[in-house]
Amino acid sequence: MYDVTLKPGRDRSLRRRHPWIFSGALQRPDAPLPAGAGVRVLAADGTPLAVGAWSPASQLRVRVWSFEPGREIDAEFFRARLRRALDLRAAFVPADQSACRLVNAESDGLPGFIVDRYADFLVCQFLAAGVDARREMLVSLLQELVSPAGIYERSDVEVRRKEALPPRSGLLAGEEPPERIEVRLDGRLLLADVRRGHKTGLYLDQACNLGAVRRYAAGAAVLNCFAYTGAFTVAALDGGAEKITAVESSADAHEEATANLALNGFDAQRVEAVKGDCFEVLRGCRDAGRQFDLVILDPPKFVASAQQLKRGSRGYKDINLLAIKLLKPGGILVTFSCSGHVSPDLFQKIVADAAQDAGRDVQITHYLAQSPDHPVALAFPEGRYLKGLVCRA
């Protein structure tokens, strides 16, 4: 265990139990420290405050494991953290739901570590130097505590480059997962491609929001933008949607969406699959005078850094403006942002500005967020990245 010291006056967030320490808050260590090394964090006066993991290549230099500075960071520590995370899911995830997030990184006290369950298989992401240095131990503990058929890695994400870690994916333990894993989510069946799909296979953070779409879908003409493999399309059909236009730029995703329709016994003729850019398709619908009872916007992250906030906010406004213009009187917009740099208040303001420019009166009927298996630690508001609104125009 190495000691690192904060600069004077830079301990406030740490005392409030925020798990991130940036390089600018630290005095320079006397010698280079190895990536992933355990460090004890001291206040400027030498008072021990926390223990964490060292990330020498990242501006986010220390991720805190524990605010008990004398805590031993060993296998028993990680076993206890994993058990706590598993207990939470046992309490809040429906018994018939066979896919969920088991470990949600900082908000479960395991910074940089994500574990998702798909039926009998686990998919892991090691996103920081601290957990990457402990991958074998963490995999062994997951085998002990969960007993999955196999554990697969999907650390093929850009954020690892900030830690000077190469992208990685492949089997970690047990059996290779099948090409597609059948799971039950929100009462319906979906196929997850954990090897090549977005994130770890499915957008599990949207599980609790599928019901919001189903609730408003009866008899509706639906426009589902950024449809991916069709989870919201399936939810809308389950709710009795009359016709759905599903827009997605990936041909592979459209094929998987068709498979998900068949898996649930829905007639593919009720879905108009449109391959294209959602902005262009929305403009085409506007120019053609098309209108819908329900529009769903679940775009990818438009804002990946603070420098992109202005441009990304403009993108959110443009797409919501187009969607609101396409709504019939009394129509429903279900709209999301997964950009952590866009706060819930800012997102609501963006949608409000879009409604104003569209010349429509719009009411919010529900506020949406990520599913309970993606908890947010109160001391770590950055963990609340997904926010959504259900609006009536």
Buried (B, 14 or more C-beta within 10 A) or exposed (E): EEEBBBEEEBBEBBEEBBBBBEEEBBEEBEEEBEBBBBBBBBBEEEEEBBBBBBBBEBEBBBBBBBBEBEEEBEBEBBBEBBEEBBEBBEEEBBEEBBBBBBBBBBBBBBBBBBBBBBBBBBBBBBBBBBBBBBBEBBBBBBBEBBEBEBBBBBBBBEBBEBBEBEEBBEEBBBEEBBEBBBBBBBBBBBBBBBBEBBBBBBBBBBBBBBEBBBBBBEEBBBBBBBBBBBBBBBBBBBBEBBBBBBBBBBEEBBEBBBBBBEBBEBEEEBBEBBEEEBBEBBBEBBEEEEBBBBBBBBBEBBBBEEEBBEEBBEBBBBBBBBBBBBBBEEBBBBBBBBBBBBBBEBBBBBBBBBBEBBEBEBEEEBEBBBBBBBBBBEBBEBBBBBBBBBBBB
